Amino acid sequence: MIPGHPILAQSQRGKNHRVVLASNNKGKLREFSDLLGGLHLDIIPQAQLGVNDADETGLTFVENAIIKARHAARISGLPAIADDSGIEVDALKGVPGIYSARYAGMGASDAANNAKLLQAMVDVPEAQRSARYQCLIVYMRHALDPTPVICSGSWEGRILTEPRGSGGFGYDPLFFVPTHHCSGGELDAAEKNRISHRGQALRKLLDALRVLEEN
């Protein structure tokens, strides 16, 4: 065990340890809790600890994830996990990218963001509607952690011409998954966790923390 590693020290004693999630998104909280359950974590959304949203001033997913994790750790005094994720549409030169959650404006709903994306893609033919979800996850032991754990995942698909399904969140109803012949909004939650960008990144994080535990 690495000295001073709070999560791993607690989990070896069989007790849950509190970690702040730098998000209040219920979908993300559910996915993080499901996939990291084996580490005995109590993952707490930042609002419950009085943490406000960080100013996402980075120009990349990883920069924004670090900004959010550091902000949450500093205010809460707890280890923090943050992700920055979004969808890159090739026909739009990677837009909305890091602005995915606020594509239709600050505080925009998923429906508003989806509607704006559909409008932007209205004249794009089927063969040019390729897209991918990207996810960068950061774990920081404390706000001054000089070596945060950084994990990534990518999920390929294409943009539909209309929403399909009511599951998931974000752009899932518009994101067609070729391997499963359905949208992200039509996927079973367990299967989405297995194949999605966030699921991939979270499993890498789980593996990274387990390796630390063994050293």
N, C-alpha and C positions, 0 to 999 in steps of 0.2 A: 504493500500500500504506500502511496506517496504521502509523506507527511503534509499536513495542512490541507489535504483534499477533502472538503467537508462532505460531499455527497458520498464518496466511497468509504470514508470513515464511518458514517452513520449506517450505510447499507450493510456493511460487514457485521454490525451489531444487530441487524434485523429490524431496525427502526426506520420509519419513514423520515426523510429529510425535506425541508421546505426549499423550494426553488421558485423564483419568480419568473413567470413567462411574460416577456415584454410585448404583450398583446392582450386585448380583451375579446378577441374573436372567438366565439363559442365553438365554431368548427375546428379551428386550430387547437384550442384547448382539449377538445375531445380526441383529436388525432395524436397530439403529443402524449396525453395521459395513457391512451391505449398502447402506443408503441414503446413507451419508456417505462411501462408498468413494472418490468422486471428489475428495475433499479431501486425500488422502494421509495419513489419520489412523491411528494405532495406538490403538484405543480399548481401554483396560485396565479391567477390572472392579475396583472399589475394594478388594476383599479382597486382591488381589495386591500392593497397595501399603500394606497395613496400615491401611486406613481402615475404621473400624467404622460401623455404621448411625447416622445422625443421628436425634435425637429430633424426630419430625415434629409439632411443636407448632402449626403453622399451622392456620387455619380455612378455607383455600381451597387449590385445587390449585397456584396460582402461588406462594403463600407457602411451601408445603412444597417445591416444586421449588427455590426460591431457598435455603431452609435446607439442603437436601441438597447442592446445588452448592457453596455457600460452605464447608460442612463438609469436603467432599472436597478442594476446592482448598487449604484451609488446612492440612490434614494431609499431603497429598501434595506440595504445592508445584507442582502442575501446573494447567493450565487444566482446567476441569471442565464436564461436561455432566450434567444431571439432568432427569428428567421426573417429574411426578406425574400419575398417570392413574387412572381408575376408571370405574365404570358408575353412571349415575343412572337409577333406576327411578321413573317418574312415579307409579305406584300407591302407592309407598312414600315419596312426597314427597322424592325425590332420593337416598334411601338405596340402596346403601351409600356412594356418593359418595367422599369422601376416605378413607373407612375400607375401601375395597374389598378391599385386600390383607390386611386383618386383620378382616374382617367376622365370621368365626367365632372370633376370638381371636388374640392375638399368635402369630406363627409358624404360623398355620393353613395347611393345604394348599389347593390349588385345589379339590380334591374337597370338602373341608369347607365352603369358602365357597360353592361351587355348591349343595351340599345345603341349607345354611341359606337361601339365596335361594329355592330351590324351595319350601321349607316356608313361607316368608313369603308366597309368591305362590300358594299352593295353592288359594285360593278366588277368585282374581282372574280374571275372564272374559277371553277372547281380545282383545276390543276395548279393554281397559284395560291391556294388557301392554306398552305403549310404553316404550322406554328408549333411552339413548344412552351411548356411550363418550365420555369427554372426556380430552384430553391437553394438558398444558402442559409445554413443554421450555424449559430455561434453559441458556445457555452463559455461563460466566464466565471471563475471562482470568486472574483471580487472585481470592483470597478477598476482597479489598477493592474489587473491580470495582464502580464506582458506576453503570454503565450496562450491565447484563447484557442479552444478546439473549434475548428472550422470544417464543416462538412457540406457537400453539395449533392444535388440530384437534378436530373433533367428528364422530361417526359414528352415524347414526340406525338404530334397529332395534327389535326387541321380544324379550321373554323367552319362550322355549319352555317347555313343560311337562315336558320331559325332555332330557337331553344328547344331542347329535348330533355325531359326528365326534371325532377324536382329535388333530387338528392345533391349532396355536396354543397359547395358555396362558390363564390367568385364567378369565374367564367365557365364553370363545369358544364352547364347546360348547352354551351356553344362549342365545347371542345370535344371533337370526335376522336375516339380512340380506335385506330385501325385494327389493333390486335384483338379487340373485343367487339367490334362492329356495333358500338353504341357510344353515346356521349358520356362524359364524366358524370353528368347528372343522373344517368341511368345505371351507373355501376353500383353494385353492392358495396357498403361502406368498408367491409373487411377486404374486399378485392381492391378497392381503390387504395387503401392503406398499403397493400402489398406492392402495387405497381407505380404509384404516383411519384412525382418529383419530391414531395415532402416525405413520403414513406421511404424512399431511397435514402434521402439525407438523414432521416431519423435513425434508420438502421445503421448507417455509418457512424452516427454519433453514439449509439448504443454500443457498437463494437469498440469504438475508441475509448469510451469510459471503462469498458470491461478490461481492455488491455492495460489501462492505467491501474486498475484494481489489482491486476496480477503481478505488477512490477514492484 
